[in-house]
């Protein structure tokens, strides 16, 4: 174990100290001896005498002995002392005892207190697995086919895994060159799984690979200690790397292949990581990067059984209590509002919770005080490139915990338990942390999520319950999450299986800081028949590319109304209608925001963006969007209000454009929709403008998944069809070269848009649609039914929707939203 030094400074007769430096922690077995080293400095020009005592020793179980109790220190000199501690067997394994060292200067009368924490060590392993958990996994492999297949697949993967050669790489960054090792963030997780493979099979080859990796990483001369960065030096990756490295070392620490010097090197490596981590902890640093680093640091400190450091990492500014208390919103969503980063944070802290439980503590049920989250981030002020870092929406709880963090995503999953893509996230498959969550909380909806997976993770193997109950789909109705600001509308037709439901998702809530998009009122998703018509990242350029903030995050790449080719201001917005009926599901969301030019890439600065501001005379524009879902189609009614004229562009971006009806071509095809460098429209190519006088109809077809878009209002206006931006290689629905943008443009102070979207396979069920004004429409279905829809107060006030289903001039069903 590295030496700990307490430097006690006497200045002007008063004892000064740093709390971070003064609290030392060591662990040992019962009856073993540990020593705490400390130094006392006399900065006076005369000798000083100091009296050293252990405070109230009768209350302590361990034996404490100072090398000297009275010391005289010459001017400008140090006294080096030792505190000897014999660990008591009256302390349970894993428990701590705190000794207070009193240093008294009788000349000045000052007394200072410093803490030394002694821990009775637990036997390894105790982090992510224990001997009991390993034995439980062995039984599952013997009895249950899914567990046997899980282990078989893991071993096949690990048999081909080669320990990566340790190399230093340098990557150019916007303001400097970062050097690090070339390890991937998941290399240490593979090493941890090698340790599991060894434990489960007894095959030495798995252990040999893991020990090789650990020795190379922890080499005192050429390992992590020499460079301080394992995976390109990015916090989110470093946290994951050290979290799993600690878990691997926990399993192998006492193996004979490690010498005492190796163990010293391992501990020194983790100490250095903890030292590096402290430099990043900041009460303004609430984000997935810092949360991941914090979780990795907590497991590193727990591996060292440095309980003082674990407590610091939990309670200090920027620590776990800050990350959860500030970063998790009232509805349980992580504030960044991206399924991938939400899951990342939940996964990291779920592993911390399991490690705590294995050690004998509780995090699964612990509640942290809800804290105010700053509007600023650690290195940028509020509003930089339009970003907002605070949390919006209602506050109903004064505490928050992990139990609140594991279920809120389920209402926004599809029938296969994939979470809708929002902000900087792709469609997100279920994460293995659901195995831990179901084991702990036993909630049926968690079992449903797990049932949609192959149960092929190490967490499933080690912690998964052997048998899952049969659970009905828990998310077939409409739902809202008022802080992240998501609405899921799901058709309720009795003949609809969950897959055949129309599922429409609308966005209005918390921005999300670095990863937020400028898309309040956006239709972020439309699903039917297992097909995704849209996603939040229909193109992806990468974080280090101009197109990231110039295109991906802008309003223009979303299904919403755009003002003057600008970017919407991110401000708290409202949902003023949410209706769950039998015939229709409805929501009204609204925002009142200014619009500004997009930020432009500027590699010469960090962060690498040239920012702009709002025009001084630009007044906020009210946007209201009503989204109504029936069993056959979706109605979208928009109202925009301003005191001056603007270009209002209603945009939608499906795949597989086939034809447009009711329009006349205007001019030639343009290479780019805009040539202005500060317009996001510069990313839309092959643009053709049209004019229409009696509405329009656009048809899309992607491998049989069809979408008809009916423009009912405005009756007359301009429209265009263009190629949606491409950011790289196609992956699933990202960067699909067949994605097109359809837009409707008007130039007015106030305007209404009224559209009907029909997602379907096979034949359309809509015969025709008639609309005599922007607030009324009749949808004639081919089965003879008619839907008469009236929208009241869309311009202002409480919106009311009245729907009558009529056949043979007889009202069959009716619903009203109020």
Order of alpha helices (4+ residues) and beta strands (2+ residues): beta-beta-alpha-beta-beta-beta-beta-beta-beta-beta-beta-alpha-alpha-beta-beta-alpha-alpha-alpha-alpha-alpha-alpha-alpha-alpha-beta-beta-alpha-alpha-alpha-alpha-beta-beta-beta-beta-beta-beta-beta-beta-beta-beta-beta-beta-beta-beta-beta-beta-beta-beta-beta-beta-beta-beta-beta-beta
